[in-house]
């Protein structure tokens, strides 16, 4: 049963990586290497939803700052990739 669950998680992670790479400049492999954990991928998706929302910039900033602990690691990984 654990193998089935793990396999399902891997397929889901691959699908998420594919979707993320489709809307970013990152390849599937870059997404997988930066965010190997599905929890991190979900946080990245949440962060991307905030950034892509129709909210004004101040609202987006407030949402991100309000979730600093949740997004901190994700933001550091992204910045390290681009800096």
Secondary structure, 3 states (H helix, E strand, C coil): CHHHHHHHHHHHHHHHHHHHHHHCCCCHHHHHHHCCCHHHHHHHHHHHHHHHCCCCHHHHHHHHHHCHHHHHHHHHHHHHHHC
